[in-house]
Amino acid sequence: MSRANEGEMTRCTGAMGGASRGLGSGCSRAANLGKRFARTGRSSARGALSGVGRWRMTGGGCRPERRRPTPSPTRTSRLRDARRVMWGGFLATVLIVGTGCGLLSAGGGAPTPQEAVTDFLAALARGQVAGAFATLAPGERAAILPPLESVVAQLDRLGFLVPHTSVTNVSWASVRFSGVRLRVAPAGPRMEVVSFAAGIARVTVNAAAVPLDPLARKVLHTAPPQAGASTREFSLARLSFPLITVRQGGRWYVSPDWTIVRAAVGPGTALDPVMASGSATPAAAADRFLTALLTGDLRQVIAVTDPAEGPALHAYGGLLVSRATAALALFRQQAHVRLRRVVWKAFRVGDGTLMSVAHIALSASVGGSSLTYAGGCAVVRAVGQPSATYCPAHLSGPSVNRALAATLGQVAARGPHLGFVTVEAGGRWFVSPIRTVLDDIASLLGALTPSVARAMLRVKGDA
């Protein structure tokens, strides 16, 4: 089908697979689905819906099917608030877990931009999260798999999730599409914009079936089981941003980075690139990135960010820096941060190198207050207050929860490796922000024992 035509998906229904425990084994099964999905291409996108609805692609428009009005809510305000939390958790789970499973699929992509998006939606309707996220640009999706596997494995080990949670068979959430029509327009070399001309997404979340341990559910204030199922409809045509697809290796993929950044800068905005310069060594890249963060130097942060992970961030980097100039100037005027010393320790993590902070010394001042950190202890001096020293292993005082202080001491003793994950590209080293965040989360979770983790949850739940 030519790009000038519009693709229509009618009465596309199905369950969305989701989250979370057992990502290793669950995603292995999902990977096989993703591989078959990628190999069979568009025909698989149609066939994936054979048991749950019809998928029709035409060159013209159609009338969306008539829908009954959604009844007005009759639940209490408390349940409505709980549902808001549920929706946020659902969307985050779809993005995180779906992306991780999708990375296990070899291949992916589609012959045209339109098919990349329709394959994505078809996989969601079938519940094949692996097939859905196999449509993401390879460099972007490759940034998330190894640390995500570690995070989910740690959550599994700590017992935060209920037993038998499956990535490929999730009963607590579903998504249905109807009357979807797509428009395609050029956006640049090897890039196309795919927007929704029409369509409805109907998302259902069943609070009673969310795969969280009861204690974790209480602490996170997740919707209680009595909240029941909740359904919302979204008009796809009213989305404020289109999806950006990119061509790589002769195939078309959906690019989350280009989609998000283009939505932030606005359509038709001229490129204003910041060169991805990187550093000669992993330690130099980590040094440069940390210093830029502490001093509010956004241009240097972008320059040392992995270009495969954030291609649009580099393409519009200059514009983003100029838009943030006022805020950054105010930050530098009010806050003064000095990195006095940092010692890195290198660890191999997947295809990258984790530069873990072994020792760090820094000082900071905001207004009349100051903070000095060295040797694992922080000294805080506030205006009109005596100085106070805080060491994780020796917290004391009437306002300190003794159980929490002891727990923090145990965590510090186990020594989680926190720092920046660096990757090599073209003989230069860059920091991978996504890998860094997920790897640090996994490391913190790895420093906990199940008993300590549950003790912390109880302290939080009783607060």
Steps between C-alpha positions, in 0.01 A plus 500: 500500500637838405586759762242737353225261597347485841496176692192406688468258785140413585374316808846406615463349845716300734683477824823684562769292659687666774708463802719403697634205698705226340623714213776253419277199433190698405682713248674199353158375401400846389817522293399202291169668429684820409733320259212333319313830500800682346567232237146478372464878483170657404314176441569410861363837610171407337505140615575599856147635528323206341362371827406830657367720222555611143787701352427673170746720308352720226603801298199707598327616811216345695246589757607404850269244653228652716571472868281519804570793730718415797295508823594771744705374796314417818794397720615692804769765470743271677462232239533759224830615649617140525415446134712796398795327662403180321498667158845647555634165615341323204652732242843486665486120513407477133792720399763347728417130492384503139819666387714253690329199346508655154876514513516124510357487150754471224401698195198727508413806297266520202518577126318834538447760776128427507558131546744563786221675690225257401723206598552667838126540557422153368746345744346692789153387402618139492691536828840448335707761679813344353370558148386852588833619630697321231378793287711748700824637353779249582742746658234636733353168609846350549561742787246347735513117496796398725428737791125441470552126533703568813233729651219249446718215627569694820131583549428131453768402751373746761141377466345832398289323236241229540597147389443388142491851354533454124626735234311328222170426676376798699140509615503835675513728194375506141488744210262512205521717188225596258464720193872578479623692193858613449661781303862501389710807414874549439702643790855488366759259357401144590226631729118510474226637726207264564198669656155376597222639280236314700462221750407401853712316758303333776720406798377284787688447826388254767631620837428168667741317269802733515800271570625675815573348838239623755761687703643666187145590391441670835825698494457612138136596568392293201127466442345250744347179363149627571555777244422245230554545128513847349480589131588819321482602136757719327460674166813424301429793267527738796854395587716811512794331328546252213732202495835543325633207301858461378656284231799289599647214301218518248229454767273750674476533878316714752742734681400596858785753520404683181131486597556654844752764395301608192193538722704718738650733238195515273447389138695679229773615740842526336776271621754650739745217570744444783786277386531165676866538592535251786830437681809289451438264793204381708635684805537824305144471370365441852707792635374732230137394537499532881669840493253627240206380710627664816573832328184509287687481168230345281704530180776281646243253632360458148846484340600201710162318476490184288395613148334166420277540805413864440536593131233771514646637824820571309317630191308763700752536782586862428134603503436315825800668660388846388148440635645394835750789518299711744431212737861382486629853564276527806624162623864602463428833671337344806690172529875451496623142475862392492617146434817472703594138438350187350647151470339258256494122497417326172263204458392329179121516452365348179645689205607794715723593791362615834713771655404459863576773753751351745575829679365850450550836666299807412369823646189698424340822619150636447427840646649503847497122544776261404569131470831316499521132415807282543584158638138387488378774735324830433542816708209745470516859616175696487444864583426544869547129572794303640683281252387139475686193383326208332659161440278215371646246743479727806169682480373603840271747672140510621360569152674202337311173464736242652381216279548709188844616617607139559368402158690779327812391680460147366445629148812718521702205627400289197643770275268553200695602189357837397634710216470545125478235228722593207498357146747526213406638160746589224798473734350747752324434830156632589264479798175307454238672720237224471748224579636710787163557670387138472838357599516722810147392599598135457815555705307662785247217499784249489641643823179403681406165645134397488466549877660846488286602202180401676613679816546817297155458346346464844674816620371685194152352537479607863622855429 
